[in-house]
């Protein structure tokens, strides 16, 4: 499983529309609108690097209003939320 964080800049009048379109794409598990110099953050979870390349360079490219992206690959997950969820199973 390849997990990546995709930082997205978008046309101001399209941010909500883009977020909705992103959440519909296979491989995008979460989309956040955020403050700061980035407009949206998408979390992608796909099987392979080729799947990620298709998602970013083909599927996301087709969404009107995205002006810039930066994709970061996750090497390891350090999440209290995930650890708590593992140990809470069956409780």
C-alpha positions in Angstrom: 0.0 0.0 0.0 1.3 3.4 -1.0 0.1 6.3 1.1 0.7 9.9 0.0 -0.2 13.4 1.1 -1.1 15.7 -1.8 -1.0 19.4 -1.2 -3.3 21.3 -3.6 -3.7 24.9 -4.6 -6.9 25.7 -6.4 -8.8 28.6 -7.9 -10.6 30.3 -5.0 -14.1 30.0 -6.5 -13.6 26.2 -7.1 -12.2 24.9 -3.8 -15.4 23.2 -2.5 -16.2 21.8 -6.0 -12.7 20.4 -6.3 -12.8 18.9 -2.8 -16.1 17.1 -3.8 -14.6 15.8 -7.0 -11.4 14.6 -5.3 -13.4 12.6 -2.7 -15.1 10.7 -5.5 -11.8 9.5 -7.0 -10.7 6.0 -6.3 -7.6 6.1 -4.1 -8.4 9.3 -2.3 -9.4 8.5 1.2 -9.7 11.9 2.8 -9.8 15.6 1.6 -9.3 18.5 4.0 -9.7 22.2 3.4 -6.9 23.9 5.4 -5.6 27.3 6.3 -2.3 28.7 5.1 -0.7 28.8 1.7 -2.3 25.4 0.6 -6.0 25.2 -0.1 -6.7 21.5 0.1 -4.9 18.4 1.5 -5.8 15.0 0.1 -4.7 11.7 1.5 -4.3 9.0 -1.2 -4.0 5.3 -0.5 -3.3 3.2 -3.5 -1.7 -0.2 -4.3 1.3 0.8 -6.3 3.4 3.8 -7.4 1.9 3.4 -10.9 -1.6 3.8 -9.4 -0.4 7.0 -7.7 1.0 8.3 -10.9 -2.3 7.6 -12.7 -4.2 9.3 -9.9 -2.1 12.5 -9.9 -1.1 12.9 -13.5 -4.4 11.7 -15.2 -7.4 11.7 -12.9 -6.5 14.8 -10.9 -5.3 16.6 -14.0 -8.8 16.4 -15.4 -10.2 18.4 -12.5 -10.7 22.0 -13.6 -9.4 24.6 -11.1 -6.4 22.8 -9.6 -3.5 25.2 -10.1 -0.7 23.3 -8.4 0.0 20.1 -6.5 2.8 18.7 -4.4 2.8 15.0 -3.7 4.6 13.6 -0.7 5.1 9.9 -0.1 4.7 8.5 3.4 7.4 6.2 4.5 6.0 5.2 8.0 2.9 6.0 9.9 3.1 7.2 13.5 -0.5 7.7 14.5 -1.9 7.5 18.0 -5.4 7.2 16.4 -4.4 4.0 14.5 -2.7 2.5 17.5 -5.7 3.1 19.7 -8.0 1.7 17.1 -6.0 -1.5 16.9 -6.1 -2.1 20.6 -9.8 -1.1 20.9 -11.0 -4.0 18.7 -13.5 -6.1 20.5 -13.7 -3.8 23.6 
